[in-house]
């Protein structure tokens, strides 16, 4: 019978683990503050500005403007990201392999309308139907995977550098506050409030670095690994089809890349 080839593209959805994780971490800190002394004021705009703007400024010294812009875009994807189902992608590739084996490589052109859902897969199939050799397809797709991982690694490095700088900016703000406090030692009534205000910047720096930036860097690396795995599956599948290998062999190769809980049984 005819092989029907359908494409399930990536799904863009909120990453609730990132959003809720940051929300609950900040809520726990706010809860601990509200249960403590009611006299203490934990908000100071100059302290917030020193930490946030200072962290951005100091981090930008180490990177180019283009890298900072790209990182901001990729960080946004940590909250609303495209995600693929690895086992569905493996089945799609095996559908393609069966279709190409039964009807020839050019039959994959009929799937072009469906492929518009997934630009990464569509580009790989275009290389295949344009007649590139398996070696060329592997080399091109492998270079694209490497450049993707490198871009995401740089963005994660920007976040990690920011996570290192934020507590330092907090300490600088605290030192500024302490110097101002010591200049007013002749007025004992101002020492306590001035000391509390000085310590706030260290507090903000620790939150920004440890609660927000460091976990976001780890999430970026995880997302990058997931996308690289999907692209690797596509590279294996398309180059196998180009070599006109048996789809059963392709199933084994795809399962070797998939995590154990995502492995598939395509052929009985």
C-alpha positions in Angstrom: 0.0 0.0 0.0 0.9 3.6 -0.2 3.2 5.0 2.5 1.7 8.1 4.1 4.3 10.6 5.3 3.2 13.2 7.8 5.4 15.7 9.6 4.9 16.8 13.2 6.9 19.9 13.5 8.4 21.4 16.7 5.9 22.7 19.3 6.4 26.1 20.8 5.2 26.1 24.4 6.1 27.8 27.7 8.8 26.1 29.7 7.0 25.9 33.0 9.9 24.4 34.9 11.9 27.6 34.2 9.1 30.0 34.8 7.7 28.3 37.9 11.2 27.6 39.3 12.2 31.3 39.2 8.8 32.3 40.5 8.8 29.9 43.5 12.5 30.7 44.3 11.7 34.4 44.5 8.4 33.8 46.3 10.2 31.7 49.0 12.7 34.6 49.5 9.8 37.1 49.7 8.0 34.8 52.1 11.0 34.6 54.4 11.3 38.4 54.4 7.7 38.9 55.2 7.9 36.5 58.2 10.8 38.4 59.7 11.2 41.9 60.9 8.6 44.3 59.6 10.9 47.3 60.1 13.4 46.3 57.5 13.0 47.7 54.0 14.2 45.2 51.4 13.8 47.5 48.3 16.3 50.1 47.3 16.3 51.4 43.7 19.9 52.5 43.6 21.0 49.1 44.8 18.9 47.3 42.2 20.4 49.6 39.4 24.0 49.0 40.6 23.5 45.2 40.5 21.4 44.8 37.3 22.9 47.6 35.1 26.4 47.0 36.5 26.2 43.3 35.8 25.0 43.9 32.2 27.7 46.6 31.6 30.6 44.5 33.1 29.5 41.4 31.2 29.3 43.3 27.9 33.0 44.2 28.3 33.9 40.5 27.8 31.7 39.9 24.8 30.7 41.6 21.5 27.4 43.5 21.1 26.2 40.9 18.6 26.9 38.0 21.1 24.9 39.9 23.8 22.0 40.5 21.4 22.0 36.8 20.3 22.2 35.7 24.0 19.2 37.8 24.9 17.2 36.2 22.1 18.3 32.6 23.1 17.6 33.4 26.8 14.0 34.3 25.7 13.7 30.8 24.2 14.4 29.4 27.7 10.9 30.6 28.7 9.1 29.8 25.5 11.0 27.2 23.5 10.5 25.0 20.5 10.6 21.4 21.5 10.6 18.2 19.4 9.5 14.7 20.4 12.6 12.6 19.7 10.7 9.3 19.2 8.2 11.0 16.8 11.2 12.4 14.8 12.7 8.9 14.6 9.4 7.5 13.3 9.1 10.3 10.7 12.7 9.5 9.5 11.8 5.8 9.2 8.6 6.8 7.3 10.7 8.7 4.9 13.2 5.9 4.5 10.4 3.4 3.7 8.8 5.9 1.2 12.2 6.5 -0.5 12.9 2.8 -0.7 9.5 2.0 -2.2 9.0 4.9 -4.5 12.5 6.5 -5.0 14.1 9.6 -3.5 12.1 12.0 -5.6 8.9 10.8 -3.9 10.0 12.8 -0.9 9.3 16.0 -2.9 5.6 15.2 -2.5 6.0 15.7 1.3 7.2 19.3 0.8 3.9 20.8 1.9 4.1 18.9 5.2 7.8 19.7 5.7 7.0 23.4 6.0 6.2 22.6 9.6 9.8 21.7 10.4 12.4 23.9 8.7 15.4 21.8 10.0 14.0 18.6 8.5 12.9 20.4 5.3 16.4 21.7 4.7 17.9 18.2 5.2 15.3 16.7 2.8 16.1 19.5 0.3 19.8 18.4 0.3 18.7 14.8 -0.2 16.4 15.5 -3.2 18.9 18.0 -4.7 21.3 15.0 -5.2 24.0 15.8 -2.7 26.2 12.8 -1.8 25.8 11.1 1.6 29.2 12.4 2.6 28.3 16.0 1.6 25.0 15.8 3.5 26.7 14.5 6.6 29.4 17.2 6.4 26.9 20.1 5.9 24.5 18.9 8.7 27.4 18.1 11.1 28.8 21.6 10.6 25.4 23.1 11.3 25.1 21.1 14.5 28.5 22.2 15.6 27.7 25.9 14.9 24.4 25.6 16.8 26.0 24.1 19.9 28.8 26.7 19.7 26.2 29.6 19.6 24.3 28.2 22.6 27.6 27.5 24.5 28.6 31.2 24.1 25.2 32.3 25.3 25.5 30.0 28.3 29.0 31.4 28.9 27.5 35.0 28.9 25.0 33.9 31.6 27.7 32.2 33.7 30.0 35.3 33.4 27.0 37.4 34.5 26.4 35.0 37.4 30.0 35.6 38.5 29.8 39.4 38.1 26.4 39.9 39.9 27.7 39.1 43.4 30.8 41.2 42.8 28.7 44.1 41.8 26.6 43.5 44.9 29.9 43.7 47.0 30.9 46.9 45.2 27.5 48.4 46.1 28.0 47.3 49.7 31.4 48.9 49.8 30.0 52.2 48.4 27.3 52.1 51.2 29.8 51.4 53.9 32.0 54.3 52.8 29.0 56.6 52.9 28.1 55.1 56.4 31.6 55.7 57.8 31.4 59.3 56.7 28.4 59.7 58.9 29.8 58.1 62.1 29.2 61.2 64.1 25.5 60.5 63.9 24.9 57.1 65.6 21.2 57.0 64.7 21.9 56.6 61.0 24.5 53.7 61.3 21.9 50.9 61.6 19.7 51.9 58.6 22.8 52.8 56.5 24.4 49.4 57.2 21.2 47.6 56.3 21.0 49.6 53.0 24.6 48.8 52.2 24.1 45.1 52.6 21.1 45.1 50.3 23.3 45.2 47.1 25.1 42.0 48.2 21.7 40.5 48.7 20.5 41.5 45.2 23.7 40.3 43.6 23.5 36.9 45.2 19.8 36.5 44.0 20.6 37.6 40.5 23.7 35.4 40.2 22.7 32.2 42.0 18.9 32.1 41.7 18.4 33.4 38.1 21.5 33.5 35.9 23.3 30.3 36.9 20.2 28.1 36.6 19.3 29.8 33.2 22.8 28.9 31.9 22.3 25.2 32.9 18.8 25.3 31.2 20.3 26.7 28.0 22.9 23.9 27.8 20.2 21.3 28.3 18.0 22.8 25.6 21.0 23.0 23.3 21.8 19.3 23.9 18.1 18.4 23.1 18.1 20.3 19.8 21.5 18.9 18.9 20.2 15.3 19.4 17.2 16.0 17.1 19.5 17.4 14.4 21.8 14.4 14.8 18.8 12.1 14.3 18.0 14.0 11.1 21.6 13.8 9.9 21.7 10.0 10.5 18.3 9.5 8.9 18.9 11.6 5.7 22.4 10.3 5.1 21.1 6.7 5.5 18.4 7.4 3.0 20.9 8.9 0.6 23.0 5.7 0.9 19.8 3.7 0.2 20.4 1.5 3.3 17.9 -0.9 4.7 15.4 1.0 6.9 15.8 -1.7 9.6 19.5 -0.7 9.9 18.4 2.9 10.2 16.0 1.9 13.1 19.0 0.4 15.0 21.1 3.5 14.3 18.4 5.9 15.5 17.7 3.9 18.6 21.4 4.0 19.5 21.1 7.8 19.6 17.8 8.0 21.5 17.6 7.9 25.3 16.2 4.6 26.6 12.8 6.0 27.4 12.4 7.3 23.8 13.5 4.3 21.8 11.0 3.0 19.2 10.0 -0.3 17.7 9.1 0.5 14.1 9.4 -3.0 12.4 7.9 -6.1 14.1 
